[in-house]
Amino acid sequence: MKDEIIRATAWNGGLRLFAARTTELVSELQRRQDTYPTATAALGRTATAAAMLGFMLKGEEKLTVQVKGDGLIGQIVVDANAAGQVRGYVDNPHVHLPSNSQGKLDVAGVVGRTGQLHVTKDLGLKDPYRGSVPIISGEIAEDFTLYFAESEQTPSAVGLGVLVDTDNSVIHAGGFIVQVMPGLTEANLVRLEQAIAAMPHVTALLDQGETPESLLRFLVGDEITVHQTLEPVFYCHCSRERFERALITLGRSELRGMIDEDGQAELHCHYCNEKFLFEAEELEKLVRLTDRE
């Protein structure tokens, strides 16, 4: 099955729903970042949430999620946009811990239980919007639940999961966001809370062949209307031309120092792990370009 995000409503508009299968996306992130299992789960959960957040945007809008905990993994950074393009990295990909008391990957252990979750949205305005909340669990889903409640004033339930095989490959990844809209009855709110408490783990359902739509049906039954679908994909915006422009901004003296000291410059993109080598001759051309500016 291809990766997919769906946007839906239920219960006469009382719920706004998002659900995603992101197995291929998280697999690509794991391959590019060479993450160990627990780091893969942390990055994959964050990327899945970011992909669904991106689906809430429009047009050229985009966002960046930063999870800055006090755990061994360091910072998690994920970019996403309204077109479903996602990229991300962690500071320390080679982090892994023994399973937690529930027999699951100890994501909170590598992320940390104190720190900040930041969401920065570029909505095409003069200044970006930034919402920040403290990390309350390090399990990612609970932290996004707090983000929606405090930064977007939208009561929400978030579920995220990544299942990793013994060879570091990703078996399943996905998640859901259920948001309570004004006017939802108290009876339906209780019904939703009970359904969330009884719902199997996201990856267990994906392992049974469930789809993003059927994930939501576990929560709201058949009273669901799907409005839009999107395939999330890994996409990095870096290019040789972008790095050339970045080198030019360093100025003549800095470029000349690279030529004299190393005879070359190798630049690395954190997001996709691609490397771009600029030999001395290419750097000389960039020096001449700086002279024209």
KALINQUI-V88254 format. One record per pair of residues at least 24 apart in sequence whose ideal C-beta (glycine too) atoms are under 10 Angstrom apart, sorted by sequence separation. I is the first residue (numbers start at 1). GAP is how many residues later the second one is. D is the distance in Angstrom with one decimal. If there is no record, write none. Layout:
i/gap/d
I/GAP/D
I/GAP/D
This chain:
i/gap/d
3/24/9.5
43/24/9.3
54/24/9.4
56/24/9.9
57/24/6.7
58/24/5.5
59/24/9.2
64/24/9.4
71/24/8.0
72/24/9.2
73/24/9.9
111/24/7.1
113/24/6.6
114/24/8.4
155/24/7.1
156/24/7.1
195/24/4.7
243/24/4.8
259/24/5.1
3/25/9.8
22/25/6.6
23/25/9.8
26/25/9.7
42/25/7.7
53/25/9.3
54/25/8.7
55/25/8.3
57/25/4.0
72/25/7.9
113/25/4.8
119/25/8.7
154/25/5.1
155/25/4.3
194/25/9.9
195/25/7.2
242/25/9.6
243/25/9.5
258/25/5.9
259/25/6.7
22/26/4.6
25/26/6.9
50/26/9.7
54/26/3.4
55/26/9.5
56/26/8.2
57/26/9.1
71/26/9.2
111/26/8.7
112/26/5.5
113/26/9.2
117/26/4.9
154/26/7.3
155/26/9.2
176/26/7.0
195/26/8.4
243/26/8.1
20/27/9.8
21/27/9.0
22/27/9.6
42/27/9.1
50/27/9.6
51/27/8.4
53/27/6.4
54/27/5.3
55/27/7.1
108/27/8.9
111/27/3.9
116/27/9.4
117/27/7.2
152/27/8.8
154/27/8.3
175/27/5.7
192/27/6.9
240/27/9.2
242/27/9.0
256/27/8.4
259/27/9.7
20/28/5.7
22/28/9.8
50/28/4.2
52/28/8.5
54/28/5.9
55/28/9.5
110/28/8.1
111/28/7.7
115/28/9.2
119/28/6.3
154/28/9.9
174/28/5.3
175/28/9.5
191/28/9.5
192/28/7.5
255/28/5.5
256/28/9.1
258/28/9.5
259/28/7.6
20/29/8.9
22/29/6.0
42/29/8.5
47/29/8.8
49/29/8.2
50/29/7.5
51/29/5.4
54/29/8.0
55/29/6.9
108/29/5.8
109/29/7.5
111/29/7.0
117/29/7.7
118/29/9.0
119/29/9.7
148/29/7.6
155/29/9.0
172/29/10.0
173/29/8.5
174/29/7.2
176/29/9.8
191/29/8.7
238/29/9.0
247/29/9.6
255/29/8.5
258/29/9.6
22/30/9.0
43/30/8.2
46/30/5.0
48/30/9.2
50/30/4.2
51/30/9.6
54/30/6.7
107/30/9.1
108/30/3.4
109/30/9.9
113/30/10.0
117/30/5.7
172/30/8.0
173/30/7.4
191/30/9.1
238/30/9.6
239/30/9.3
246/30/10.0
255/30/9.9
18/31/9.7
20/31/5.9
42/31/5.7
45/31/9.1
46/31/8.5
47/31/5.0
49/31/9.0
50/31/9.7
54/31/7.9
107/31/6.6
108/31/5.0
144/31/9.2
148/31/6.9
172/31/4.6
174/31/8.3
175/31/9.9
238/31/4.2
243/31/9.7
247/31/6.9
255/31/5.7
256/31/6.3
20/32/5.5
46/32/5.2
47/32/9.5
48/32/9.9
54/32/7.0
106/32/9.2
107/32/5.5
108/32/8.6
111/32/8.6
119/32/6.9
145/32/9.0
148/32/9.8
171/32/7.5
172/32/8.7
174/32/5.3
188/32/9.2
237/32/9.2
238/32/9.2
243/32/9.9
244/32/8.7
255/32/5.0
18/33/9.2
19/33/7.9
38/33/9.7
39/33/8.8
43/33/5.9
45/33/9.9
47/33/7.8
51/33/6.7
106/33/9.5
107/33/6.4
118/33/9.5
119/33/8.8
144/33/7.7
170/33/10.0
172/33/8.9
173/33/7.8
236/33/6.5
238/33/6.7
243/33/4.9
254/33/9.8
255/33/9.9
18/34/4.5
38/34/9.0
39/34/5.6
42/34/6.1
43/34/9.4
44/34/9.9
51/34/9.1
73/34/8.9
76/34/9.6
107/34/9.4
108/34/9.2
117/34/9.1
141/34/7.2
155/34/8.8
172/34/4.1
236/34/9.6
237/34/8.2
238/34/6.2
240/34/9.4
242/34/9.1
244/34/7.8
252/34/9.2
253/34/9.6
255/34/9.5
256/34/9.6
18/35/8.7
20/35/8.1
38/35/7.9
39/35/9.7
43/35/7.6
51/35/5.1
71/35/9.5
76/35/7.3
104/35/9.2
108/35/9.7
140/35/9.2
141/35/9.4
157/35/7.4
171/35/8.5
172/35/5.8
188/35/9.9
236/35/4.9
237/35/9.2
239/35/9.2
241/35/9.9
243/35/7.7
247/35/9.1
252/35/5.7
255/35/6.8
50/36/6.3
71/36/9.0
73/36/9.3
74/36/9.2
75/36/10.0
141/36/9.4
157/36/8.3
171/36/7.3
172/36/10.0
174/36/9.0
176/36/7.7
235/36/9.6
236/36/3.8
238/36/6.5
240/36/5.4
247/36/7.4
250/36/8.8
251/36/9.4
252/36/9.3
254/36/9.3
18/37/6.2
36/37/9.7
39/37/8.9
50/37/9.6
51/37/9.9
71/37/7.7
72/37/7.9
73/37/4.3
74/37/9.4
155/37/10.0
159/37/7.8
174/37/9.5
175/37/9.1
234/37/9.2
235/37/9.0
236/37/9.2
239/37/8.5
240/37/9.7
252/37/9.6
253/37/9.3
18/38/7.5
35/38/9.0
48/38/8.9
50/38/7.2
71/38/6.5
72/38/5.3
73/38/5.9
74/38/9.3
157/38/9.4
163/38/8.8
172/38/9.9
174/38/6.9
178/38/7.8
234/38/8.0
236/38/7.4
238/38/8.1
240/38/8.6
244/38/8.3
248/38/5.5
252/38/4.7
47/39/5.6
69/39/8.6
71/39/4.8
72/39/8.8
73/39/8.0
100/39/9.6
157/39/5.2
163/39/9.0
164/39/9.5
176/39/5.6
244/39/10.0
247/39/5.4
248/39/9.0
251/39/6.0
252/39/6.7
16/40/9.0
47/40/8.5
71/40/4.7
72/40/8.0
75/40/9.2
159/40/7.2
161/40/5.7
162/40/8.9
163/40/4.0
175/40/8.6
176/40/6.4
247/40/9.6
250/40/8.3
47/41/5.1
69/41/8.4
70/41/8.6
71/41/3.2
76/41/9.4
77/41/9.6
78/41/10.0
79/41/9.7
81/41/8.8
161/41/3.6
162/41/6.9
163/41/8.4
174/41/7.1
178/41/6.2
244/41/9.1
245/41/9.4
248/41/5.6
249/41/8.7
252/41/9.5
46/42/6.7
69/42/4.3
70/42/3.8
71/42/7.9
157/42/9.5
159/42/8.1
160/42/6.7
161/42/4.0
176/42/9.2
178/42/7.8
240/42/9.7
244/42/6.5
247/42/9.3
248/42/5.7
251/42/9.3
5/43/9.1
68/43/9.4
69/43/3.1
70/43/7.5
71/43/9.2
79/43/9.9
159/43/5.2
160/43/9.5
161/43/8.1
163/43/7.7
176/43/7.4
247/43/9.1
44/44/9.1
46/44/8.7
67/44/6.3
68/44/8.7
69/44/7.2
70/44/5.2
71/44/8.0
161/44/8.8
163/44/7.0
245/44/9.6
248/44/10.0
249/44/9.5
3/45/9.8
7/45/8.9
43/45/5.9
67/45/9.1
69/45/6.8
70/45/5.5
161/45/7.6
244/45/8.6
248/45/7.5
5/46/6.1
6/46/9.6
43/46/7.5
68/46/9.9
69/46/3.7
159/46/9.7
161/46/9.9
5/47/6.0
43/47/5.2
68/47/4.9
69/47/8.1
3/48/8.7
7/48/6.1
42/48/6.8
67/48/7.3
68/48/5.1
69/48/8.7
5/49/8.6
6/49/8.7
7/49/8.1
29/49/8.7
66/49/9.8
67/49/8.0
68/49/7.8
5/50/5.1
40/50/9.2
43/50/8.0
66/50/7.8
67/50/5.5
68/50/7.1
39/51/5.6
42/51/10.0
66/51/7.4
67/51/8.0
39/52/9.7
65/52/7.5
66/52/4.3
39/53/7.2
40/53/8.4
42/53/8.3
65/53/7.2
66/53/8.0
107/53/9.3
35/54/9.1
39/54/5.2
64/54/7.9
65/54/5.5
66/54/7.5
32/55/8.7
33/55/8.0
35/55/6.6
39/55/7.2
40/55/9.8
41/55/9.7
64/55/7.5
65/55/8.0
107/55/8.5
32/56/9.4
33/56/5.6
36/56/9.4
39/56/4.7
40/56/9.0
63/56/6.1
64/56/4.7
65/56/10.0
105/56/9.8
159/56/8.3
29/57/8.1
32/57/8.2
33/57/6.5
35/57/9.3
36/57/6.8
38/57/6.1
39/57/6.8
63/57/6.3
64/57/8.2
104/57/9.1
105/57/7.6
28/58/9.2
29/58/7.9
35/58/4.3
36/58/5.4
37/58/9.4
38/58/4.7
39/58/9.6
62/58/9.3
63/58/4.6
64/58/8.1
105/58/8.7
25/59/9.1
28/59/9.3
29/59/5.9
34/59/5.6
35/59/7.6
36/59/5.9
37/59/5.5
38/59/5.3
62/59/7.6
63/59/6.9
104/59/9.6
105/59/6.7
25/60/10.0
26/60/9.5
29/60/8.1
33/60/4.7
34/60/7.4
35/60/8.1
36/60/3.9
37/60/9.1
38/60/9.2
45/60/9.8
61/60/6.8
62/60/5.1
63/60/8.9
159/60/9.0
25/61/5.9
29/61/9.3
32/61/9.6
33/61/9.6
35/61/9.0
36/61/9.3
38/61/9.1
46/61/9.7
61/61/6.4
62/61/8.8
141/61/9.1
25/62/9.7
26/62/9.6
37/62/9.7
38/62/9.7
45/62/6.7
60/62/8.4
61/62/5.2
62/62/9.4
157/62/8.2
25/63/9.5
30/63/8.8
41/63/8.4
42/63/8.4
44/63/9.5
60/63/9.3
61/63/6.4
20/64/9.8
22/64/8.2
29/64/9.8
41/64/4.4
42/64/9.7
43/64/9.8
57/64/7.3
59/64/9.3
60/64/6.3
61/64/9.8
64/64/8.8
66/64/9.8
68/64/9.6
71/64/9.4
76/64/8.5
40/65/8.3
41/65/8.8
42/65/4.9
46/65/9.0
56/65/9.5
57/65/9.1
58/65/8.7
59/65/7.5
63/65/8.8
70/65/8.5
73/65/9.7
38/66/9.8
39/66/9.4
41/66/5.1
42/66/9.0
45/66/9.3
53/66/6.9
57/66/7.7
58/66/9.4
62/66/9.6
63/66/8.8
64/66/9.3
66/66/9.0
69/66/5.3
38/67/4.9
40/67/9.8
42/67/9.6
54/67/9.6
63/67/9.9
68/67/8.1
71/67/6.6
37/68/6.0
38/68/5.9
39/68/9.1
42/68/5.7
49/68/9.7
53/68/8.5
63/68/10.0
67/68/7.2
70/68/9.0
96/68/9.7
37/69/9.9
38/69/6.3
41/69/8.4
42/69/5.4
50/69/8.4
69/69/5.7
38/70/9.8
41/70/9.7
49/70/9.4
38/71/7.2
39/71/6.2
46/71/9.1
67/71/8.6
69/71/9.9
38/72/4.9
39/72/9.5
96/72/9.3
37/73/9.9
38/73/9.1
67/73/7.1
36/74/9.1
69/74/9.1
65/75/9.8
67/76/7.3
67/77/9.6
5/79/6.8
65/79/8.8
4/80/9.6
3/81/8.7
65/82/9.2
3/83/9.9
49/91/6.7
53/91/8.3
48/92/8.8
49/92/7.5
52/92/9.2
47/93/10.0
48/93/9.4
45/94/7.9
46/94/5.8
49/94/9.0
50/94/9.4
53/94/9.2
45/95/4.1
49/95/5.1
53/95/9.4
42/96/8.5
44/96/9.2
45/96/6.7
48/96/9.9
56/96/9.4
42/97/9.2
43/97/9.6
46/97/9.4
104/97/8.4
41/98/9.7
42/98/6.8
45/98/9.7
46/98/8.8
49/98/9.0
41/99/8.7
45/99/8.9
53/99/9.8
102/99/9.8
104/99/9.6
52/106/8.7
52/108/9.3
49/109/6.7
48/110/9.7
49/110/9.9
48/111/9.7
49/111/5.9
48/112/5.4
45/113/9.6
47/113/9.5
48/113/8.2
45/114/9.8
46/114/8.3
48/114/7.6
45/115/4.1
47/115/9.1
44/116/8.1
45/116/7.2
46/116/9.8
44/117/8.5
45/117/5.8
44/118/3.7
41/119/9.1
43/119/8.3
44/119/9.3
41/120/8.3
42/120/8.4
44/120/8.3
41/121/4.3
56/121/8.7
40/122/6.3
41/122/8.4
52/122/9.9
55/122/9.4
40/123/9.8
41/123/6.2
51/123/10.0
52/123/6.8
56/123/9.4
38/124/9.7
40/124/5.2
51/124/8.8
52/124/8.0
53/124/8.2
37/125/8.9
39/125/9.6
48/125/6.1
52/125/5.3
37/126/9.7
38/126/8.2
44/126/6.8
47/126/8.2
48/126/6.3
49/126/6.4
37/127/4.2
48/127/4.4
36/128/8.8
37/128/8.4
40/128/7.0
44/128/9.8
45/128/8.0
47/128/9.8
48/128/9.4
49/128/7.6
35/129/9.0
37/129/8.3
39/129/9.8
40/129/9.1
41/129/9.1
44/129/4.9
45/129/9.8
48/129/9.8
37/130/9.7
40/130/6.5
44/130/9.3
45/130/7.1
37/131/6.1
44/131/9.3
30/132/9.1
36/132/6.6
37/132/9.6
41/132/8.7
35/133/7.6
37/133/9.4
40/133/8.9
30/134/8.0
34/134/8.3
35/135/9.6
26/136/5.9
26/137/9.8
27/137/10.0
31/137/9.3
16/138/8.3
18/138/9.6
22/138/9.4
26/138/9.1
30/138/6.7
31/138/8.8
22/139/9.9
23/139/8.8
30/139/7.3
31/139/9.1
16/140/8.9
18/140/9.5
19/140/8.9
20/140/9.1
22/140/8.5
23/140/8.9
30/140/5.6
29/141/8.5
15/142/9.7
27/142/6.9
28/142/9.0
27/143/4.3
30/143/9.4
26/144/4.9
27/144/9.3
29/144/9.3
25/145/9.1
26/145/10.0
84/145/9.9
24/146/8.5
26/146/8.9
27/146/7.8
84/146/4.6
86/146/5.6
87/146/9.8
88/146/8.8
23/147/5.9
26/147/4.0
83/147/7.9
84/147/6.0
85/147/7.8
86/147/7.1
87/147/6.2
22/148/9.1
23/148/7.5
25/148/7.2
26/148/8.9
82/148/8.7
83/148/9.9
84/148/4.4
85/148/6.2
86/148/6.1
87/148/6.3
88/148/9.8
23/149/5.5
24/149/8.6
25/149/9.9
83/149/9.4
84/149/6.0
85/149/7.8
86/149/7.0
87/149/4.8
22/150/9.1
23/150/4.8
83/150/8.7
85/150/3.8
86/150/9.6
87/150/7.7
21/151/7.9
22/151/4.6
23/151/7.1
84/151/8.5
85/151/8.7
87/151/8.9
21/152/7.4
22/152/5.6
80/152/7.9
83/152/8.3
85/152/8.3
20/153/8.5
21/153/4.5
22/153/7.4
20/154/5.3
21/154/9.0
48/154/9.0
81/154/8.6
19/155/7.3
20/155/5.6
80/155/9.7
19/156/7.2
20/156/7.3
79/156/9.2
81/156/9.6
18/157/8.5
19/157/4.3
20/157/8.7
45/157/9.7
79/157/8.8
18/158/6.5
19/158/7.7
79/158/8.2
17/159/7.2
18/159/4.4
19/159/8.8
17/160/7.3
18/160/8.0
52/160/9.9
16/161/8.3
17/161/5.6
18/161/8.0
16/162/7.7
17/162/7.4
41/162/9.8
15/163/5.9
16/163/4.4
15/164/6.8
16/164/8.2
14/165/10.0
15/165/6.5
16/165/5.8
14/166/7.2
15/166/6.5
14/167/5.5
10/168/8.6
13/168/6.2
14/168/8.6
5/169/9.4
11/169/9.8
12/169/9.6
13/169/9.5
14/169/6.0
15/169/6.8
3/170/8.7
4/170/9.2
5/170/9.6
6/170/9.6
7/170/9.9
8/170/9.9
9/170/9.8
11/170/9.0
13/170/7.4
14/170/3.7
3/171/8.6
10/171/10.0
12/171/8.2
13/171/8.9
14/171/7.2
9/172/8.2
11/172/9.7
12/172/8.9
11/173/6.8
12/173/9.4
15/173/8.1
55/173/7.9
10/174/10.0
11/174/8.4
14/174/5.9
15/174/9.8
55/174/9.5
14/175/8.7
55/175/5.8
62/175/9.8
12/176/9.0
54/176/8.9
11/177/5.5
15/177/7.2
55/177/8.1
10/178/9.3
11/178/10.0
14/178/8.9
52/178/9.8
54/178/7.9
51/179/8.6
91/179/9.0
11/180/8.6
23/180/9.5
52/180/8.6
89/180/9.0
90/180/9.5
93/180/9.5
11/181/8.4
21/181/9.5
51/181/4.3
89/181/4.7
10/182/9.4
20/182/9.4
50/182/9.3
51/182/9.4
87/182/9.1
88/182/9.2
89/182/5.5
19/183/9.0
23/183/7.5
87/183/9.3
88/183/6.7
89/183/8.6
22/184/9.9
48/184/8.3
87/184/4.3
88/184/9.9
89/184/8.0
21/185/6.5
47/185/8.4
86/185/9.9
87/185/6.6
47/187/8.9
21/189/8.9
21/190/6.9
22/190/9.6
19/191/9.7
21/191/5.4
19/192/8.4
20/192/5.7
79/192/7.2
19/193/3.7
77/193/7.6
78/193/9.1
18/194/8.5
19/194/6.9
21/194/8.4
77/194/8.0
17/195/9.5
19/195/8.8
20/195/8.7
17/196/9.5
19/196/4.8
19/197/5.0
17/198/9.4
18/198/8.6
19/198/9.6
17/199/5.2
19/199/9.9
19/200/9.1
15/201/9.1
17/202/7.9
32/202/7.6
17/203/7.1
31/203/9.3
8/204/9.0
15/204/8.5
32/204/8.5
1/205/9.0
6/205/8.5
7/205/10.0
8/205/7.4
15/205/6.3
28/205/8.3
29/205/6.5
6/206/4.8
10/206/7.4
14/206/9.5
25/206/9.2
26/206/9.7
28/206/4.2
4/207/7.3
5/207/6.8
6/207/5.7
10/207/9.2
17/207/7.0
19/207/9.6
24/207/9.0
25/207/5.1
27/207/9.0
28/207/9.8
1/208/8.3
4/208/5.4
8/208/6.2
15/208/9.2
17/208/9.3
24/208/8.5
25/208/6.6
26/208/9.2
1/209/10.0
3/209/9.2
4/209/8.7
6/209/9.1
8/209/9.9
10/209/8.3
11/209/6.4
14/209/9.7
15/209/8.7
17/209/8.8
24/209/8.0
25/209/5.7
1/210/7.1
6/210/7.5
10/210/4.1
11/210/8.9
17/210/9.5
18/210/10.0
20/210/9.0
21/210/9.6
22/210/5.8
24/210/8.2
25/210/9.9
1/211/9.6
9/211/9.4
10/211/7.9
12/211/8.1
16/211/9.6
21/211/8.8
22/211/9.9
8/212/8.6
10/212/9.2
11/212/5.7
13/212/9.0
20/212/6.7
10/213/5.2
11/213/8.7
12/213/10.0
9/214/9.5
10/214/4.6
9/215/7.5
10/215/7.1
8/216/5.3
9/216/5.3
10/216/10.0
8/217/5.9
9/217/8.7
6/218/9.5
7/218/9.9
8/218/4.6
9/218/6.8
7/219/7.3
8/219/6.1
6/220/5.4
7/220/5.1
8/220/8.5
6/221/8.2
7/221/4.5
8/221/9.5
6/222/7.2
7/222/7.7
5/223/8.7
6/223/5.1
7/223/8.0
5/224/6.9
6/224/7.9
4/225/5.8
5/225/4.8
4/226/7.3
5/226/7.6
3/227/9.3
4/227/5.9
5/227/5.6
3/228/5.6
4/228/7.8
2/229/5.9
3/229/5.3
2/230/9.7
3/230/7.3
2/231/9.7
3/231/9.8
32/237/9.7
33/237/9.0
33/238/8.9
32/239/8.1
33/239/9.1
34/239/7.8
32/240/5.6
33/240/6.6
32/241/4.9
29/242/9.4
31/242/9.2
32/242/8.5
29/243/9.6
28/244/9.4
